Amino acid sequence: GGGVYKLRSSTMERSDTDLVMLCLNGGREAFSELVVRHQQAVYNLAYRMTRNHQDAADLAQEAFVRAFRKLHSYKPAYSFRNWVMGICANLTRNRFRSEIRRRDLETRHAQETVPAEDQSDPRHALLEQALARLPEQTRVPLVLKYIEDFSLEDIAQALRLGLSAVKMRLARGRKELQRHVRLLQAEEGIQP
């Protein structure tokens, strides 16, 4: 009993898994609550990977649309947040392949036109720039691990990779990141 109106006040105390179950049983409002809970995390991930607000908003929205369509395949053993972020990471990865050249040119142009004093912490800005230069194959796992704080298992699940492949990409990514930081320091005449 109680129907839809009862749901409104009680969704906040429900777990994500409860909300998924409600949604699968026809309670669409439950999905809105999941979106409200996780949209910022999903958007932040998309933005770190695309460096573009509009693309990030589009990808976050598309990730939730896909999650809604694939809800029946969600496994309650996993965190819903990590599951939907995995969907977002894969969408972003797929989009990268088609846009990477165009974006490279835009990024170079933007770096020339943005005044340096806009970047609060120069080391942070340097790291962000170095990260932007990495191929998505190594950038995505690094962002998930060190910025989003995913476990190795969560990264493997999100990117549909084996654990050893994740470890390999992280190791390679860290090496490449250090190399790019050194290159950027040299370009900008910063002493390491």
C-alpha positions as CSV (number, residue, x, y, z in Angstrom):
1,G,0.0,0.0,0.0
2,G,0.8,3.7,0.0
3,G,2.0,3.6,-3.6
4,V,4.1,6.4,-5.2
5,Y,3.5,9.0,-2.5
6,K,4.9,6.9,0.2
7,L,8.1,6.6,-1.8
8,R,9.0,10.3,-1.8
9,S,9.7,10.6,1.9
10,S,11.4,7.2,2.3
11,T,13.8,7.1,-0.7
12,M,16.6,8.9,1.2
13,E,17.0,6.1,3.7
14,R,17.0,3.4,1.1
15,S,20.2,1.8,-0.2
16,D,21.1,2.0,-3.9
17,T,20.3,-1.6,-4.3
18,D,16.8,-1.1,-2.8
19,L,16.2,1.7,-5.2
20,V,17.3,-0.5,-8.2
21,M,14.9,-3.2,-7.1
22,L,12.1,-0.6,-6.7
23,C,12.9,0.7,-10.2
24,L,12.9,-2.8,-11.7
25,N,9.4,-3.3,-10.2
26,G,8.1,-0.2,-12.0
27,G,8.9,2.6,-9.6
28,R,10.6,5.0,-12.0
29,E,10.9,7.7,-9.3
30,A,13.5,5.5,-7.6
31,F,15.8,5.9,-10.6
32,S,15.6,9.7,-10.3
33,E,16.9,9.3,-6.7
34,L,19.8,7.3,-8.0
35,V,20.6,10.0,-10.5
36,V,20.4,12.7,-7.9
37,R,22.8,10.7,-5.6
38,H,25.4,9.9,-8.2
39,Q,25.2,12.5,-11.0
40,Q,28.0,14.7,-9.6
41,A,30.5,11.8,-9.3
42,V,29.6,10.6,-12.8
43,Y,29.9,14.1,-14.3
44,N,33.3,14.7,-12.5
45,L,34.7,11.5,-14.0
46,A,33.5,12.5,-17.5
47,Y,34.9,16.0,-17.1
48,R,38.3,14.7,-16.0
49,M,38.4,12.5,-19.0
50,T,37.1,15.0,-21.6
51,R,38.2,18.3,-20.1
52,N,35.0,19.8,-21.6
53,H,31.9,20.7,-19.6
54,Q,29.4,20.1,-22.4
55,D,30.8,16.7,-23.4
56,A,30.9,15.7,-19.7
57,A,27.3,16.7,-19.2
58,D,26.3,14.7,-22.3
59,L,28.3,11.7,-21.3
60,A,27.0,11.7,-17.8
61,Q,23.4,11.9,-19.1
62,E,24.1,9.1,-21.6
63,A,25.6,6.9,-18.9
64,F,22.4,7.2,-16.8
65,V,20.2,6.4,-19.8
66,R,22.3,3.3,-20.5
67,A,22.3,2.3,-16.8
68,F,18.5,2.6,-16.9
69,R,18.2,0.4,-20.0
70,K,20.7,-2.1,-18.6
71,L,19.4,-2.1,-15.0
72,H,18.3,-5.7,-15.2
73,S,22.0,-6.7,-15.6
74,Y,23.2,-4.8,-12.5
75,K,24.6,-7.1,-9.9
76,P,23.8,-6.0,-6.3
77,A,27.2,-7.3,-5.1
78,Y,28.8,-4.2,-6.8
79,S,28.4,-0.6,-5.8
80,F,25.8,1.1,-8.1
81,R,28.0,4.2,-8.2
82,N,31.0,2.3,-9.5
83,W,28.8,0.4,-12.0
84,V,27.3,3.6,-13.5
85,M,30.8,5.2,-13.5
86,G,32.1,2.2,-15.4
87,I,29.4,2.7,-18.0
88,C,30.5,6.4,-18.2
89,A,34.2,5.4,-18.5
90,N,33.4,3.1,-21.4
91,L,31.2,5.7,-23.2
92,T,34.0,8.2,-22.8
93,R,36.6,5.7,-24.1
94,N,34.5,5.0,-27.2
95,R,33.9,8.7,-27.9
96,F,37.7,9.4,-27.5
97,R,38.5,7.2,-30.4
98,S,36.6,9.3,-32.9
99,E,37.4,12.7,-31.5
100,I,41.0,12.5,-30.3
101,R,42.7,14.4,-33.1
102,R,40.3,17.3,-33.2
103,R,40.5,17.6,-29.4
104,D,44.3,17.6,-29.5
105,L,44.3,20.6,-31.7
106,E,41.7,22.4,-29.5
107,T,43.7,21.5,-26.3
108,R,46.9,23.0,-27.8
109,H,45.0,26.1,-28.8
110,A,43.4,26.4,-25.3
111,Q,46.7,26.0,-23.5
112,E,48.1,28.9,-25.6
113,T,45.2,31.2,-24.8
114,V,44.5,30.5,-21.1
115,P,46.4,33.0,-18.9
116,A,48.7,31.2,-16.4
117,E,47.3,32.9,-13.3
118,D,44.0,31.0,-13.7
119,Q,45.6,27.9,-12.4
120,S,45.7,28.0,-8.6
121,D,48.3,25.3,-7.9
122,P,50.9,25.1,-10.7
123,R,51.7,21.5,-9.8
124,H,48.1,20.5,-10.0
125,A,47.7,22.2,-13.4
126,L,50.9,20.5,-14.6
127,L,49.5,17.1,-13.6
128,E,46.2,17.8,-15.3
129,Q,47.9,18.8,-18.5
130,A,50.2,15.7,-18.4
131,L,47.1,13.5,-17.8
132,A,45.3,15.1,-20.8
133,R,48.2,14.0,-23.0
134,L,48.0,10.3,-22.1
135,P,46.2,7.9,-24.4
136,E,42.7,7.0,-23.1
137,Q,43.9,3.4,-22.5
138,T,46.2,4.5,-19.7
139,R,44.4,7.7,-18.7
140,V,41.1,6.1,-17.8
141,P,42.5,3.6,-15.3
142,L,44.7,6.3,-13.7
143,V,41.7,8.6,-13.2
144,L,39.6,5.8,-11.8
145,K,42.4,4.7,-9.4
146,Y,44.0,7.9,-8.2
147,I,41.2,10.5,-8.6
148,E,38.1,8.4,-8.1
149,D,39.7,6.0,-5.6
150,F,38.5,2.8,-7.3
151,S,39.9,-0.5,-6.2
152,L,41.7,-2.6,-8.8
153,E,38.7,-5.0,-8.8
154,D,36.3,-2.1,-9.4
155,I,38.5,-0.8,-12.3
156,A,38.7,-4.3,-13.8
157,Q,34.9,-4.6,-13.6
158,A,34.2,-1.1,-14.9
159,L,36.5,-1.4,-17.9
160,R,35.8,-5.1,-18.5
161,L,39.5,-6.0,-18.2
162,G,41.4,-8.7,-16.3
163,L,43.2,-7.7,-13.0
164,S,46.6,-8.2,-14.6
165,A,45.7,-5.9,-17.5
166,V,44.6,-3.2,-15.1
167,K,47.9,-3.5,-13.1
168,M,49.8,-3.3,-16.3
169,R,48.0,-0.2,-17.6
170,L,48.4,1.5,-14.2
171,A,52.1,0.8,-14.2
172,R,52.5,2.0,-17.8
173,G,50.3,5.0,-17.1
174,R,52.4,6.1,-14.1
175,K,55.5,5.9,-16.2
176,E,54.0,7.9,-19.1
177,L,52.6,10.4,-16.7
178,Q,56.0,11.1,-15.1
179,R,57.5,11.4,-18.6
180,H,54.9,13.9,-19.7
181,V,55.3,15.9,-16.4
182,R,59.1,16.1,-17.1
183,L,58.4,17.2,-20.7
184,L,56.0,19.9,-19.6
185,Q,58.4,21.1,-17.0
186,A,61.1,21.4,-19.7
187,E,58.7,23.2,-22.1
188,E,57.8,25.7,-19.4
189,G,61.3,26.0,-18.0
190,I,60.2,24.8,-14.6
191,Q,62.9,23.2,-12.4
192,P,61.8,19.8,-11.1
